[in-house]
Each structure stands twice: as structure tokens, then as C-alpha cells.
Amino acid sequence: MEIANYLFEWEKIIDIKLSLVEKKNIKKYRSLDNFGKKVVDKVLDIEYERCQHTDEETVTVTIAARSKNNDEPIKVVEIPKKDLDILDSAPESDEKL
């Protein structure tokens, strides 16, 4: 077993300290089928990527598009400034494509 630990560097993994919530999440994850694991992996990747950009400059924008009958309130959200720059350079209509 010590040879396997050395070869796979498992000794580094053993030293990881997990909270109770993390341990519960690992147990839940291990009980999922392959589809469930793929879903959790994808969500984790998306959230990880989003959090990597929290240091980026953001801007506050108002979302003008709403439901068909306009019964939803107007939303104000923060988006990365680079995304706004992309939107600013987009054509204003299909005719200008």
C-alpha cells in the first residue's frame, strides 16, 4: 500500500481537511449515477469559471426584455465589462449582419 501511495501521491490527498458539509456532499456525489455525476460536474465547472472572473471589472445593466405580458419586474444585474463591450459592437438589427 505504501508503494501505491507513493506512486499515486495519495499521501497528499490524505492530508486534506474536509468540513462536515463537504463530506456529506462527497457521499451524495458518490451515490449518483453517471448522468447525475455529469450534471454535477458541469454545474461545478460553470460556477468555478464564473468565480474565476469575480476580479474583473463589472458594470450594472438593466435587462429590458421581459415576459410577453410585461408582468415581471425589470431586472438590474452585474455583468463583466468585456461582455458589455461585445454587446456594444454587435449589429443593431438583422439587416446589418
C-alpha positions as CSV (number, residue, x, y, z in Angstrom):
1,M,0.0,0.0,0.0
2,E,2.9,2.4,0.7
3,I,4.2,1.9,-2.8
4,A,0.8,2.7,-4.3
5,N,0.5,5.8,-2.1
6,Y,3.9,6.9,-3.3
7,L,3.2,6.2,-6.9
8,F,-0.2,7.9,-7.0
9,E,0.8,10.6,-4.4
10,W,-2.2,9.6,-2.3
11,E,-0.4,10.8,0.8
12,K,-1.2,14.4,-0.3
13,I,-4.9,13.6,-0.5
14,I,-5.0,12.0,2.9
15,D,-3.9,15.4,4.5
16,I,-6.9,17.3,3.1
17,K,-9.2,18.6,5.8
18,L,-12.9,18.4,4.9
19,S,-15.8,20.1,6.6
20,L,-18.9,18.1,7.5
21,V,-20.8,19.7,4.6
22,E,-18.0,18.7,2.2
23,K,-18.0,15.1,3.5
24,K,-21.8,14.9,3.0
25,N,-21.6,16.3,-0.5
26,I,-18.9,13.7,-1.4
27,K,-21.1,10.9,-0.1
28,K,-24.1,12.2,-2.1
29,Y,-21.9,12.6,-5.2
30,R,-20.7,9.0,-4.9
31,S,-24.3,7.8,-4.7
32,L,-25.2,9.4,-8.0
33,D,-25.4,7.5,-11.3
34,N,-23.2,8.6,-14.2
35,F,-25.8,11.0,-15.6
36,G,-26.1,12.7,-12.2
37,K,-22.3,13.0,-11.8
38,K,-22.0,14.6,-15.3
39,V,-24.7,17.1,-14.3
40,V,-22.9,18.0,-11.0
41,D,-19.5,18.2,-12.8
42,K,-20.9,20.5,-15.4
43,V,-22.5,22.8,-12.9
44,L,-19.3,22.8,-10.8
45,D,-17.3,23.8,-13.9
46,I,-19.7,26.6,-14.8
47,E,-19.7,28.0,-11.3
48,Y,-15.9,27.6,-11.0
49,E,-15.4,29.5,-14.2
50,R,-17.8,32.3,-13.1
51,C,-16.0,32.7,-9.8
52,Q,-12.6,32.9,-11.5
53,H,-13.8,36.2,-13.1
54,T,-15.0,37.9,-10.0
55,D,-12.0,40.2,-10.0
56,E,-12.9,41.5,-13.4
57,E,-14.4,44.9,-13.8
58,T,-18.2,44.7,-13.9
59,V,-20.9,47.1,-15.0
60,T,-24.6,47.3,-13.9
61,V,-27.1,46.9,-16.7
62,T,-30.9,46.8,-16.9
63,I,-32.5,43.9,-18.6
64,A,-35.2,45.4,-20.8
65,A,-36.6,42.2,-22.3
66,R,-39.4,40.8,-20.1
67,S,-42.3,38.4,-20.3
68,K,-44.9,38.7,-23.1
69,N,-47.4,40.4,-20.8
70,N,-44.8,42.5,-19.0
71,D,-45.8,41.3,-15.6
72,E,-42.3,40.6,-14.5
73,P,-40.3,43.4,-12.9
74,I,-37.3,45.0,-14.7
75,K,-34.1,43.3,-13.6
76,V,-30.8,45.0,-12.8
77,V,-27.7,42.8,-13.0
78,E,-23.9,43.0,-12.9
79,I,-22.1,41.7,-15.9
80,P,-18.4,41.7,-16.9
81,K,-17.4,44.9,-18.7
82,K,-15.9,42.8,-21.5
83,D,-19.4,41.3,-22.2
84,L,-20.9,44.7,-22.5
85,D,-18.1,45.7,-24.9
86,I,-19.1,42.7,-27.1
87,L,-22.7,43.7,-27.0
88,D,-21.8,47.3,-27.9
89,S,-20.1,46.2,-31.0
90,A,-22.9,43.8,-32.1
91,P,-25.2,44.8,-35.1
92,E,-28.3,46.7,-34.1
93,S,-30.5,44.6,-36.4
94,D,-30.5,41.5,-38.6
95,E,-30.3,43.8,-41.7
96,K,-26.9,45.0,-40.6
97,L,-25.5,41.5,-40.3
